[in-house]
């Protein structure tokens, strides 16, 4: 499906992507959209990718980390921009993965006991 941002300003458009990235079912679609519409996405950020890449902190699988890295690292290199703004969200994603692996079953059991 074609997502249109006609009539939205850049802050509203980024907010829409953030909302979609909050939902596990739509997270992959957000990255697909960014990949297919990168010039438009980049224009919303005013050229500052750090904050925009930061929304990927909602992601929590190693597959997500790989996809975010493969999508943004070449774009940062092409723009001759530091990868520090990418390393932070990647670390956050990987920390989430490690926490889920270490405590996921325990947390699920605790939540199930509350229900």
PATORZA-491884 format. One record per residue: x, y, z of N, C-alpha, C in turn. Coordinates in pm, whole numbers, padded with zeros to 5 digits, always signed. Layout:
REM residues N
XYZXYZXYZ
...
//
This chain:
REM residues 115
+00085-00119+00000+00000+00000+00000+00088+00124+00000
+00045+00221-00071+00117+00348-00080+00077+00436+00037
+00172+00476+00115+00147+00569+00225+00175+00708+00172
+00080+00796+00189+00100+00933+00145+00107+01025+00266
+00189+01124+00256+00202+01220+00364+00154+01357+00318
+00081+01359+00208+00030+01485+00155-00056+01552+00262
-00029+01679+00285-00103+01755+00384-00044+01750+00523
+00058+01669+00544+00124+01661+00674+00257+01736+00669
+00291+01802+00778+00424+01862+00783+00526+01756+00824
+00653+01790+00824+00756+01690+00850+00744+01632+00990
+00711+01713+01089+00696+01662+01226+00581+01562+01234
+00471+01591+01168+00357+01500+01168+00391+01370+01094
+00465+01382+00986+00504+01264+00909+00596+01174+00990
+00695+01233+01056+00784+01154+01142+00706+01093+01258
+00610+01168+01312+00526+01115+01419+00446+00995+01376
+00396+00999+01252+00322+00886+01198+00412+00762+01190
+00535+00781+01142+00627+00667+01135+00659+00615+01274
+00675+00705+01370+00702+00664+01507+00587+00580+01562
+00465+00624+01540+00349+00547+01586+00346+00409+01522
+00373+00403+01393+00374+00274+01325+00489+00185+01374
+00600+00245+01410+00714+00167+01458+00691+00115+01600
+00592+00168+01669+00559+00120+01804+00487-00015+01802
+00435-00052+01687+00357-00175+01676+00439-00284+01606
+00459-00397+01671+00539-00503+01609+00495-00541+01468
+00365-00541+01442+00315-00583+01311+00351-00486+01200
+00370-00357+01234+00397-00258+01130+00544-00213+01126
+00625-00256+01220+00766-00214+01221+00839-00244+01090
+00826-00365+01036+00896-00391+00909+00849-00301+00796
+00721-00265+00797+00666-00178+00694+00726-00038+00700
+00757+00008+00820+00818+00139+00836+00954+00141+00767
+01035+00038+00792+01166+00033+00727+01153+00016+00576
+01054-00062+00532+01030-00075+00388+00998+00061+00328
+00911+00137+00397+00871+00268+00346+00991+00363+00341
+01071+00364+00447+01188+00452+00449+01283+00417+00335
+01305+00288+00314+01395+00246+00207+01343+00291+00070
+01213+00278+00047+01155+00314-00082+01139+00464-00101
+01136+00539+00009+01109+00683+00003+01216+00764+00075
+01339+00717+00068+01446+00778+00147+01463+00928+00124
+01461+00979+00002+01477+01125-00014+01369+01205+00060
+01246+01157+00054+01139+01226+00126+01162+01217+00277
+01197+01097+00325+01226+01078+00467+01338+01171+00512
+01443+01176+00434+01558+01261+00469+01518+01408+00473
+01430+01450+00384+01387+01591+00384+01311+01626+00512
+01240+01529+00568+01167+01555+00692+01260+01582+00809
+01379+01525+00804+01472+01536+00917+01558+01661+00907
+01544+01736+00800+01628+01853+00782+01773+01814+00762
+01795+01691+00719+01930+01642+00698+01993+01583+00823
+01927+01597+00937+01980+01542+01063+01917+01406+01087
+01994+01304+01064+01939+01168+01072+01936+01112+01213
+02015+01164+01302+02027+01106+01436+01895+01083+01505
+01815+01186+01517+01687+01172+01584+01593+01080+01507
+01600+01087+01376+01512+01003+01295+01550+00856+01306
+01679+00828+01311+01722+00689+01327+01687+00641+01468
+01684+00734+01562+01655+00699+01700+01521+00630+01721
+01424+00655+01632+01294+00591+01649+01305+00440+01637
+01413+00390+01582+01428+00245+01567+01453+00177+01701
+01463+00254+01808+01476+00197+01941+01358+00112+01983
+01248+00122+01909+01132+00038+01936+01153-00106+01888
+01255-00127+01811+01280-00258+01753+01356-00344+01854
+01336-00476+01848+01394-00561+01953+01430-00702+01906
+01480-00715+01784+01530-00845+01738+01663-00822+01667
+01741-00926+01659+01868-00915+01587+01842-00891+01439
+01733-00945+01386+01695-00920+01247+01669-00770+01227
+01601-00709+01325+01576-00565+01319+01707-00487+01317
+01799-00525+01405+01928-00455+01413+02001-00464+01279
+02000-00581+01221+02068-00600+01092+02002-00514+00984
+01871-00513+00982+01798-00436+00880+01823-00287+00895
+01819-00236+01019+01844-00094+01045+01986-00059+01001
+02082-00144+01036+02222-00121+00999+02238-00119+00847
+02180-00218+00780+02193-00227+00634+02123-00112+00563
+02018-00060+00622+01945+00050+00560+02018+00184+00579
+02060+00212+00701+02112+00345+00731+02263+00363+00715
+02342+00259+00740+02488+00277+00733+02535+00327+00596
+02488+00269+00486+02531+00321+00355+02484+00464+00330
+02367+00497+00381+02314+00633+00364+02400+00734+00440
+02443+00699+00559+02530+00787+00637+02666+00802+00569
+02719+00692+00517+02848+00698+00447+02837+00785+00322
+02728+00768+00250+02704+00847+00129+02698+00997+00161
+02640+01030+00276+02628+01170+00316+02752+01218+00393
+02851+01129+00408+02973+01160+00482+02941+01209+00624
+02854+01132+00691+02808+01164+00827+02857+01055+00921
+02890+01093+01042+02935+00999+01144+02831+00891+01168
+02877+00773+01200+02785+00663+01228+02746+00657+01376
+02792+00751+01456+02759+00751+01598+02608+00754+01620
+02536+00830+01540+02391+00835+01553+02324+00704+01516
+02395+00618+01448+02344+00485+01417+02386+00385+01525
+02505+00399+01577+02555+00304+01676+02470+00303+01803
+02422+00419+01844+02340+00425+01966+02210+00346+01952
+02130+00370+01847+02008+00289+01835+02036+00140+01814
+02143+00109+01742+02178-00033+01725+02211-00096+01859
+02284-00024+01943+02315-00075+02077+02188-00093+02158
+02094-00001+02144+01968-00010+02216+01888-00132+02170
+01885-00156+02040+01815-00274+01988+01880-00400+02042
+02011-00406+02036+02082-00527+02083+02069-00546+02234
+02062-00436+02308+02040-00446+02453+01901-00503+02480
+01803-00462+02403+01669-00517+02415+01668-00666+02385
+01741-00706+02281+01751-00848+02246+01811-00926+02362
+01921-00876+02418+01987-00945+02529+01897-00954+02652
+01826-00846+02682+01736-00845+02796+01622-00944+02775
+01568-00945+02654+01460-01038+02624+01507-01183+02639
+01628-01212+02592+01682-01347+02604+01708-01384+02750
+01757-01288+02828+01792-01316+02967+01670-01320+03059
+01572-01235+03035+01462-01220+03130+01324-01239+03069
+01317-01269+02940+01188-01279+02873+01093-01380+02934
+01141-01499+02963+01055-01603+03019+01008-01564+03159
+01100-01507+03235+01066-01465+03372+00959-01354+03369
+00975-01259+03281+00878-01151+03270+00743-01203+03221
+00744-01291+03124+00619-01349+03074+00545-01424+03184
+00620-01498+03264+00558-01574+03375+00498-01477+03478
+00570-01371+03509+00520-01274+03606+00393-01206+03555
+00392-01170+03427+00273-01107+03369+00155-01205+03366
+00183-01331+03336+00078-01431+03331+00018-01453+03471
+00100-01443+03574+00053-01461+03711-00039-01345+03753
-00017-01228+03697-00098-01111+03731-00235-01119+03665
-00242-01181+03552-00369-01191+03478-00457-01284+03550
//
